[in-house]
Amino acid sequence: MKKVEMYTKQYCPYCHRAKAFLLDKGVLFEEYKIDEQPELRPEMIQRSNGGTTVPQILIDSLPIGGCDDMMALVENNKLDKLLAD
């Protein structure tokens, strides 16, 4: 499985939904909590091609957007293909 990274904030319901969904799928991810490490915010914006909201999700450094974007990939049967080795 490819490397999944997610920039989050503790009190973000979309972050909780995205994390729960990936964990239910058995997808491990590296989490960067920008409310605890605000110095990571500029990195998040740069890596996500300008994304300023959380979560920002990356698969093998490819930005896929936030929770709604990830769920759209699920609905279009594209997320599993992105996660496959």
C-alpha positions as protocol buffer text, in pm:
chain_id: "A"
residue {
  index: 1
  type: MET
  ca { x: 0 y: 0 z: 0 }
}
residue {
  index: 2
  type: LYS
  ca { x: 118 y: 350 z: -77 }
}
residue {
  index: 3
  type: LYS
  ca { x: 216 y: 607 z: 184 }
}
residue {
  index: 4
  type: VAL
  ca { x: -79 y: 811 z: 307 }
}
residue {
  index: 5
  type: GLU
  ca { x: -32 y: 1141 z: 491 }
}
residue {
  index: 6
  type: MET
  ca { x: -293 y: 1368 z: 642 }
}
residue {
  index: 7
  type: TYR
  ca { x: -274 y: 1719 z: 784 }
}
residue {
  index: 8
  type: THR
  ca { x: -536 y: 1761 z: 1057 }
}
residue {
  index: 9
  type: LYS
  ca { x: -667 y: 1966 z: 1346 }
}
residue {
  index: 10
  type: GLN
  ca { x: -802 y: 1811 z: 1665 }
}
residue {
  index: 11
  type: TYR
  ca { x: -1148 y: 1972 z: 1657 }
}
residue {
  index: 12
  type: CYS
  ca { x: -1218 y: 1916 z: 1288 }
}
residue {
  index: 13
  type: PRO
  ca { x: -1515 y: 1684 z: 1219 }
}
residue {
  index: 14
  type: TYR
  ca { x: -1398 y: 1627 z: 861 }
}
residue {
  index: 15
  type: CYS
  ca { x: -1059 y: 1517 z: 993 }
}
residue {
  index: 16
  type: HIS
  ca { x: -1226 y: 1270 z: 1229 }
}
residue {
  index: 17
  type: ARG
  ca { x: -1442 y: 1135 z: 947 }
}
residue {
  index: 18
  type: ALA
  ca { x: -1145 y: 1093 z: 710 }
}
residue {
  index: 19
  type: LYS
  ca { x: -932 y: 924 z: 976 }
}
residue {
  index: 20
  type: ALA
  ca { x: -1214 y: 688 z: 1079 }
}
residue {
  index: 21
  type: PHE
  ca { x: -1282 y: 596 z: 718 }
}
residue {
  index: 22
  type: LEU
  ca { x: -917 y: 514 z: 645 }
}
residue {
  index: 23
  type: LEU
  ca { x: -876 y: 320 z: 970 }
}
residue {
  index: 24
  type: ASP
  ca { x: -1193 y: 119 z: 892 }
}
residue {
  index: 25
  type: LYS
  ca { x: -1037 y: 33 z: 556 }
}
residue {
  index: 26
  type: GLY
  ca { x: -718 y: -75 z: 730 }
}
residue {
  index: 27
  type: VAL
  ca { x: -519 y: 208 z: 574 }
}
residue {
  index: 28
  type: LEU
  ca { x: -237 y: 334 z: 793 }
}
residue {
  index: 29
  type: PHE
  ca { x: -147 y: 699 z: 761 }
}
residue {
  index: 30
  type: GLU
  ca { x: 93 y: 952 z: 900 }
}
residue {
  index: 31
  type: GLU
  ca { x: -86 y: 1238 z: 1072 }
}
residue {
  index: 32
  type: TYR
  ca { x: 46 y: 1592 z: 1102 }
}
residue {
  index: 33
  type: LYS
  ca { x: -150 y: 1790 z: 1359 }
}
residue {
  index: 34
  type: ILE
  ca { x: -118 y: 2152 z: 1251 }
}
residue {
  index: 35
  type: ASP
  ca { x: -296 y: 2283 z: 1559 }
}
residue {
  index: 36
  type: GLU
  ca { x: -17 y: 2132 z: 1769 }
}
residue {
  index: 37
  type: GLN
  ca { x: 257 y: 2214 z: 1516 }
}
residue {
  index: 38
  type: PRO
  ca { x: 146 y: 2534 z: 1340 }
}
residue {
  index: 39
  type: GLU
  ca { x: 485 y: 2560 z: 1171 }
}
residue {
  index: 40
  type: LEU
  ca { x: 365 y: 2274 z: 944 }
}
residue {
  index: 41
  type: ARG
  ca { x: 84 y: 2484 z: 795 }
}
residue {
  index: 42
  type: PRO
  ca { x: 298 y: 2647 z: 521 }
}
residue {
  index: 43
  type: GLU
  ca { x: 430 y: 2301 z: 431 }
}
residue {
  index: 44
  type: MET
  ca { x: 72 y: 2169 z: 411 }
}
residue {
  index: 45
  type: ILE
  ca { x: -32 y: 2454 z: 181 }
}
residue {
  index: 46
  type: GLN
  ca { x: 269 y: 2401 z: -45 }
}
residue {
  index: 47
  type: ARG
  ca { x: 236 y: 2021 z: -60 }
}
residue {
  index: 48
  type: SER
  ca { x: -138 y: 2036 z: -124 }
}
residue {
  index: 49
  type: ASN
  ca { x: -111 y: 2286 z: -409 }
}
residue {
  index: 50
  type: GLY
  ca { x: -265 y: 2567 z: -210 }
}
residue {
  index: 51
  type: GLY
  ca { x: -506 y: 2378 z: 14 }
}
residue {
  index: 52
  type: THR
  ca { x: -569 y: 2578 z: 330 }
}
residue {
  index: 53
  type: THR
  ca { x: -843 y: 2373 z: 497 }
}
residue {
  index: 54
  type: VAL
  ca { x: -807 y: 2049 z: 688 }
}
residue {
  index: 55
  type: PRO
  ca { x: -782 y: 1769 z: 634 }
}
residue {
  index: 56
  type: GLN
  ca { x: -539 y: 1770 z: 348 }
}
residue {
  index: 57
  type: ILE
  ca { x: -472 y: 1414 z: 235 }
}
residue {
  index: 58
  type: LEU
  ca { x: -179 y: 1297 z: 25 }
}
residue {
  index: 59
  type: ILE
  ca { x: -119 y: 955 z: -127 }
}
residue {
  index: 60
  type: ASP
  ca { x: 246 y: 902 z: -220 }
}
residue {
  index: 61
  type: SER
  ca { x: 284 y: 1283 z: -208 }
}
residue {
  index: 62
  type: LEU
  ca { x: -7 y: 1328 z: -454 }
}
residue {
  index: 63
  type: PRO
  ca { x: -257 y: 1571 z: -300 }
}
residue {
  index: 64
  type: ILE
  ca { x: -611 y: 1437 z: -322 }
}
residue {
  index: 65
  type: GLY
  ca { x: -777 y: 1715 z: -121 }
}
residue {
  index: 66
  type: GLY
  ca { x: -996 y: 1688 z: 185 }
}
residue {
  index: 67
  type: CYS
  ca { x: -1250 y: 1445 z: 324 }
}
residue {
  index: 68
  type: ASP
  ca { x: -1522 y: 1526 z: 68 }
}
residue {
  index: 69
  type: ASP
  ca { x: -1269 y: 1486 z: -213 }
}
residue {
  index: 70
  type: MET
  ca { x: -1163 y: 1148 z: -76 }
}
residue {
  index: 71
  type: MET
  ca { x: -1526 y: 1036 z: -50 }
}
residue {
  index: 72
  type: ALA
  ca { x: -1582 y: 1142 z: -412 }
}
residue {
  index: 73
  type: LEU
  ca { x: -1291 y: 917 z: -508 }
}
residue {
  index: 74
  type: VAL
  ca { x: -1461 y: 633 z: -318 }
}
residue {
  index: 75
  type: GLU
  ca { x: -1792 y: 693 z: -497 }
}
residue {
  index: 76
  type: ASN
  ca { x: -1611 y: 685 z: -833 }
}
residue {
  index: 77
  type: ASN
  ca { x: -1418 y: 368 z: -743 }
}
residue {
  index: 78
  type: LYS
  ca { x: -1084 y: 550 z: -769 }
}
residue {
  index: 79
  type: LEU
  ca { x: -952 y: 552 z: -412 }
}
residue {
  index: 80
  type: ASP
  ca { x: -856 y: 184 z: -402 }
}
residue {
  index: 81
  type: LYS
  ca { x: -665 y: 225 z: -729 }
}
residue {
  index: 82
  type: LEU
  ca { x: -472 y: 519 z: -583 }
}
residue {
  index: 83
  type: LEU
  ca { x: -390 y: 317 z: -270 }
}
residue {
  index: 84
  type: ALA
  ca { x: -282 y: 1 z: -453 }
}
residue {
  index: 85
  type: ASP
  ca { x: 88 y: -71 z: -493 }
}
